[in-house]
């Protein structure tokens, strides 16, 4: 079965309904779920390289895609924009629209770049 935009939205909603915690930054949700729930939808994700020291996955077919960051027991999902797997130029959009707000929020709220715990 092929990943479509509609299916991607359904995957996000399925996982969001199982949220342990949802935090909002700039109107966007950071959804914390169990690793067990993520594994039910993991087939739609591809491993993604990141500098954060965690396992990362993305739905890679679309400009707007789901980014999943996994630690030992939990996975944080959120929508990212500027899918640089499609075009390297899009890394700049990703930096400005996703990374800077994400890290700013985490440093203000938790004083660290990631908080993948309940």
Secondary structure, 3 states (H helix, E strand, C coil): CCCCHHHHHHHHHHHHCCCCEEEEECCEEEEEEEHHHHHCCHHHCEEECCCCCCEEEECCCCCCEEEEEECCCEEEEEEECCCCCCCCCHHHHHHHHHHHHHHHHHHHHHCCCCCCCC
